Amino acid sequence: MGKTLRTKQLYQDRDWLIQKYVKEKLSTVEIARIYRDTENKWCDPNTISRWLKKHDIPMRTLAEAQQNRHAVVTPPTKGRRAP
């Protein structure tokens, strides 16, 4: 008894959320979009936020989120070293 018939969704996986939100610095909107594209199931960004909180993954401040949004990523150059 006590078992549920529902299957665990990808966004409920703590390690997956840490990879996407903390390491890749994706927003909840981007994570929800990735989930929808890979699983072909609807997911709201608020659902992602709820699961981040459930797993005690600290949410970024507004300033941090805006900084990530406007960050320019420069690809590494092959064979060259910075002066």
Phi and psi in degrees as GROMACS dihedral restraints (atoms count N, CA, C in turn):
[ dihedral_restraints ]
;  ai    aj    ak    al  type     phi  dphi    fc
    3     4     5     6     1    88.8    20    10
    4     5     6     7     1    -7.2    20    10
    6     7     8     9     1   -83.0    20    10
    7     8     9    10     1   145.0    20    10
    9    10    11    12     1  -103.1    20    10
   10    11    12    13     1   154.1    20    10
   12    13    14    15     1   -86.1    20    10
   13    14    15    16     1   -11.3    20    10
   15    16    17    18     1   -75.1    20    10
   16    17    18    19     1   142.8    20    10
   18    19    20    21     1   -92.7    20    10
   19    20    21    22     1   150.1    20    10
   21    22    23    24     1   -70.9    20    10
   22    23    24    25     1   129.7    20    10
   24    25    26    27     1   -84.3    20    10
   25    26    27    28     1   156.9    20    10
   27    28    29    30     1   -58.3    20    10
   28    29    30    31     1   -41.2    20    10
   30    31    32    33     1   -68.5    20    10
   31    32    33    34     1   -10.1    20    10
   33    34    35    36     1   -87.9    20    10
   34    35    36    37     1    -6.7    20    10
   36    37    38    39     1   -82.5    20    10
   37    38    39    40     1   119.2    20    10
   39    40    41    42     1   -60.2    20    10
   40    41    42    43     1   -45.6    20    10
   42    43    44    45     1   -62.8    20    10
   43    44    45    46     1   -40.5    20    10
   45    46    47    48     1   -63.9    20    10
   46    47    48    49     1   -44.0    20    10
   48    49    50    51     1   -63.9    20    10
   49    50    51    52     1   -41.5    20    10
   51    52    53    54     1   -61.7    20    10
   52    53    54    55     1   -43.3    20    10
   54    55    56    57     1   -59.3    20    10
   55    56    57    58     1   -49.0    20    10
   57    58    59    60     1   -74.5    20    10
   58    59    60    61     1   -47.4    20    10
   60    61    62    63     1   -83.8    20    10
   61    62    63    64     1   -44.0    20    10
   63    64    65    66     1   -88.0    20    10
   64    65    66    67     1   -53.1    20    10
   66    67    68    69     1   -76.9    20    10
   67    68    69    70     1   -46.6    20    10
   69    70    71    72     1   -86.2    20    10
   70    71    72    73     1   -10.0    20    10
   72    73    74    75     1    56.9    20    10
   73    74    75    76     1    37.7    20    10
   75    76    77    78     1   -81.0    20    10
   76    77    78    79     1   152.9    20    10
   78    79    80    81     1   -81.3    20    10
   79    80    81    82     1   167.5    20    10
   81    82    83    84     1   -63.8    20    10
   82    83    84    85     1   -33.6    20    10
   84    85    86    87     1   -64.8    20    10
   85    86    87    88     1   -44.3    20    10
   87    88    89    90     1   -66.9    20    10
   88    89    90    91     1   -39.5    20    10
   90    91    92    93     1   -64.7    20    10
   91    92    93    94     1   -43.5    20    10
   93    94    95    96     1   -61.4    20    10
   94    95    96    97     1   -39.3    20    10
   96    97    98    99     1   -65.4    20    10
   97    98    99   100     1   -43.0    20    10
   99   100   101   102     1   -61.1    20    10
  100   101   102   103     1   -44.3    20    10
  102   103   104   105     1   -60.2    20    10
  103   104   105   106     1   -46.4    20    10
  105   106   107   108     1   -61.2    20    10
  106   107   108   109     1   -40.9    20    10
  108   109   110   111     1   -70.1    20    10
  109   110   111   112     1   -39.7    20    10
  111   112   113   114     1   -81.8    20    10
  112   113   114   115     1   -37.6    20    10
  114   115   116   117     1   -97.9    20    10
  115   116   117   118     1   -10.3    20    10
  117   118   119   120     1    56.2    20    10
  118   119   120   121     1    39.0    20    10
  120   121   122   123     1  -133.5    20    10
  121   122   123   124     1   149.9    20    10
  123   124   125   126     1   -70.1    20    10
  124   125   126   127     1   141.7    20    10
  126   127   128   129     1  -150.2    20    10
  127   128   129   130     1   130.5    20    10
  129   130   131   132     1   -93.8    20    10
  130   131   132   133     1   144.4    20    10
  132   133   134   135     1   -57.3    20    10
  133   134   135   136     1   -30.4    20    10
  135   136   137   138     1   -65.3    20    10
  136   137   138   139     1   -30.5    20    10
  138   139   140   141     1   -66.2    20    10
  139   140   141   142     1   -40.9    20    10
  141   142   143   144     1   -62.4    20    10
  142   143   144   145     1   -45.9    20    10
  144   145   146   147     1   -58.1    20    10
  145   146   147   148     1   -42.3    20    10
  147   148   149   150     1   -61.6    20    10
  148   149   150   151     1   -42.3    20    10
  150   151   152   153     1   -73.2    20    10
  151   152   153   154     1   -31.5    20    10
  153   154   155   156     1   -60.4    20    10
  154   155   156   157     1   -44.4    20    10
  156   157   158   159     1   -65.7    20    10
  157   158   159   160     1   -41.4    20    10
  159   160   161   162     1   -61.1    20    10
  160   161   162   163     1   -33.5    20    10
  162   163   164   165     1   -92.7    20    10
  163   164   165   166     1     9.2    20    10
  165   166   167   168     1    56.4    20    10
  166   167   168   169     1    37.1    20    10
  168   169   170   171     1   -92.1    20    10
  169   170   171   172     1   117.8    20    10
  171   172   173   174     1   -64.3    20    10
  172   173   174   175     1   133.8    20    10
  174   175   176   177     1   -77.9    20    10
  175   176   177   178     1   147.4    20    10
  177   178   179   180     1   -73.1    20    10
  178   179   180   181     1   151.5    20    10
  180   181   182   183     1   -74.4    20    10
  181   182   183   184     1   167.1    20    10
  183   184   185   186     1   -60.6    20    10
  184   185   186   187     1   -40.3    20    10
  186   187   188   189     1   -63.0    20    10
  187   188   189   190     1   -42.2    20    10
  189   190   191   192     1   -65.2    20    10
  190   191   192   193     1   -41.0    20    10
  192   193   194   195     1   -64.2    20    10
  193   194   195   196     1   -42.6    20    10
  195   196   197   198     1   -67.7    20    10
  196   197   198   199     1   -36.5    20    10
  198   199   200   201     1   -63.6    20    10
  199   200   201   202     1   -42.6    20    10
  201   202   203   204     1   -65.1    20    10
  202   203   204   205     1   -37.4    20    10
  204   205   206   207     1   -66.2    20    10
  205   206   207   208     1   -34.0    20    10
  207   208   209   210     1  -101.3    20    10
  208   209   210   211     1     6.6    20    10
  210   211   212   213     1   -69.9    20    10
  211   212   213   214     1   139.6    20    10
  213   214   215   216     1  -101.9    20    10
  214   215   216   217     1   123.1    20    10
  216   217   218   219     1   -96.2    20    10
  217   218   219   220     1   122.4    20    10
  219   220   221   222     1  -102.9    20    10
  220   221   222   223     1   124.9    20    10
  222   223   224   225     1   -68.8    20    10
  223   224   225   226     1   146.4    20    10
  225   226   227   228     1   -67.0    20    10
  226   227   228   229     1   144.8    20    10
  228   229   230   231     1   -92.3    20    10
  229   230   231   232     1   142.6    20    10
  231   232   233   234     1   -84.4    20    10
  232   233   234   235     1   131.2    20    10
  234   235   236   237     1    75.1    20    10
  235   236   237   238     1    -5.1    20    10
  237   238   239   240     1  -110.4    20    10
  238   239   240   241     1   146.0    20    10
  240   241   242   243     1  -110.4    20    10
  241   242   243   244     1   148.8    20    10
  243   244   245   246     1   -68.5    20    10
  244   245   246   247     1   142.5    20    10
